[in-house]
Each structure stands twice: as structure tokens, then as C-alpha cells.
Amino acid sequence: MRAFDIMAEAKMRQWEQDKKEGKVKPSGGPPLSVESGDSLEKQLFADITRLIRRSRQEPLRTGEETLREAEKLQVQLSARLERTGAYHLSRYVTDRIKALREGKDE
């Protein structure tokens, strides 16, 4: 198991424990997708696109919150890709997300 996987699992367990103890307030939306076998980067991209599309169907204020959540995930995704040296892929993903936000990539 890679170091990131071990750290992610430890974080998840800690979050679940904090949730049981009431230290974490429940989130307002459905959980992000976790498809086994897919890389975290692929999952993040899928979640970003899902959130952007969902924001179009929500009332204005809720849609704006959903877009902010998508932006946070986009920052995480870009950071992960650039940290591994995948600069071209990071730029491509950023362009795809921008096009989706503008409604040009359906």
C-alpha cells in the first residue's frame, strides 16, 4: 500500500471517530463518490464535474456553495497533479473544468 493510501485511511478513521463523538458537524450534501480501483485524481475530477453539473440545477445560493466546493476539490486535484510533475495533465484538466463551468463541455 502506498504511503498516501495509509495516510488517507488513517484520516478517514479519525474522521469517523470524531463524527461518532460529535466533534464533526454533518455535511449538507451527499458524500463524494469513491469508486474502487480509480485513482484519487480520477475520483476528484469526477466529483468536480458532478458538482458543477449539480450546481446548475440548484437554487442560486445553494449552487454557489456547490461551486465553491468544486473549486476546493479543483485546488486539491491541481496540487496533486503538479506535485507529481504532471504539469501538462494539470493544465488539460483545468481547461476541461473551465469549459464545463462555461457550459462548453457537455
C-alpha positions, 0 to 999 in steps of 0.5 A: 500500500502506498504511503498516501493510501495509509495516510488517507485511511488513517484520516478517514478513521479519525474522521469517523471517530470524531463524527461518532463523538460529535466533534464533526458537524454533518455535511449538507450534501451527499458524500463524494463518490469513491469508486474502487480501483480509480485513482484519487485524481480520477475520483476528484475530477469526477466529483468536480464535474458532478458538482458543477453539473449539480450546481446548475440545477440548484437554487442560486445560493445553494449552487454557489456553495456547490461551486465553491466546493468544486473549486476546493476539490479543483485546488486539491486535484491541481496540487496533486497533479503538479506535485507529481510533475504532471504539469501538462495533465494539470493544465488539460484538466483545468481547461476541461473544468473551465469549459464545463463551468462555461457550459462548453463541455457537455 
